[in-house]
């Protein structure tokens, strides 16, 4: 599975005590950032679908963008 930029950044912050943000909820902020990044990836995927692809997706009842994200980034 690939690692998103947000996941990489959170990993780096957690590894280096000099980079930790005191008084901030890093895990909460990280989850919000990951959700935003997921939405951006899905939106970008959907923007590249052709009209025929969109019709096929509707008929199949599947969300290809969500499926792509899950297959590529979910662990």
N, C-alpha and C positions, 0 to 999 in steps of 0.2 A: 504494500500500500504506500501511496505517496504521502508526504507530510506537507500540510499547508503552511503558508508563510506565518500565519498566526500561531500555529502549533509550534513552529520552530522558535519564534520569538519568545513565547511563554517558557519553553524549555530552557532557553538561554538565560532568561531572567531568574528562573528558579535555581539554575546551576551556580550562578555567580552572586554571592552574598553582597557584593558591592553594588549590584544593579537592582537589588530588591527595592520596591517602593514601600516605604514604611507607612503604616496606617491605611493602606489600600487593600481591598479584597482582590488580590491577584486572581484567584480562582473564579470569582464572580465576573470580573472584568474580562478574563480570558473566555469564559463561556459566552458572554455577549458578543465579543469580537468574532468568535468562531461561528456563531449563528449568523452574524452579518456577512461574513466571508462566504458561508455556505449559500446564502441567498444570492450573493453576487455571482458565484460560480454557476448556480442553476439558471439565473437570468441570462448570463452570457451564453450558456448552452442553448437555451430556448431561442435566443435571438438568431442562432445559426440554423435553426430548423427551416426547411422549405415548407411551402404550403401543403405539399403532399405529405411530408413527414408529420406535420401538425394534424392532418386529417387521420392518418394512420394511428397516431398516438391517441387521438380522441376515441377512435373506434375500438382500439385495444383496451382502453381504460387504464393504460399504464402511463406513468409519468417518467419519460425517458431521462429527463434531466436529473430527477431525484435518484433514479436507478444508477445513472452514470456517477453521480457524486458518491453514493454509497459504495459502489464497486471500486472507485478510485481512492477515496479518502477514509472511509470508515475502517476501523481496525477490528 
